[in-house]
């Protein structure tokens, strides 16, 4: 999880964010969209993105 994700989770922005994970590089990230359609990994650019499992 990146620094911006951590800050957003701690302080919140008032907007709903959804957690996703890249199947290629395993990077976990947050987006404001609820579906994986047209999402790419911000780290490696792969389109193999899936919803992150709840902890």
C-alpha positions in Angstrom: 0.0 0.0 0.0 1.3 3.4 -0.9 1.8 6.5 1.2 -1.2 8.2 -0.4 -3.4 5.2 0.2 -2.4 5.2 3.9 -3.0 8.9 4.4 -6.4 8.6 2.7 -7.4 5.7 4.9 -6.2 7.5 8.1 -7.8 10.9 7.4 -10.5 10.0 4.9 -11.6 12.2 2.0 -15.4 11.8 2.4 -15.5 9.8 -0.8 -16.1 6.0 -0.9 -13.0 4.2 -2.1 -12.8 0.5 -3.2 -9.7 -1.7 -2.7 -8.2 -3.5 -5.7 -5.2 -5.8 -6.2 -3.1 -6.4 -9.3 -2.9 -10.1 -10.2 0.5 -9.5 -11.9 2.5 -7.5 -9.3 0.3 -7.9 -6.3 0.1 -4.1 -5.7 -2.9 -3.1 -3.7 -4.5 0.2 -4.3 -7.7 2.2 -3.8 -10.0 3.7 -6.5 -13.3 5.5 -6.4 -14.9 3.1 -8.8 -16.6 -0.1 -7.7 -15.8 -2.2 -10.7 -12.6 -3.4 -12.4 -13.8 -2.5 -15.9 -11.1 -0.3 -17.5 -8.9 -0.3 -14.4 -5.2 -0.7 -14.8 -2.6 -1.2 -12.1 -0.9 2.1 -11.1 2.4 0.3 -10.4 2.9 -1.9 -13.5 0.1 -0.9 -15.9 -1.4 -4.4 -16.1 -5.1 -4.8 -16.7 -5.3 -7.9 -14.5 -6.9 -6.1 -11.6 -9.4 -7.7 -9.1 -11.1 -6.6 -6.0 -8.9 -7.0 -2.9 -10.1 -9.4 -0.3 -11.4 -7.9 2.9 -9.0 -8.3 5.8 
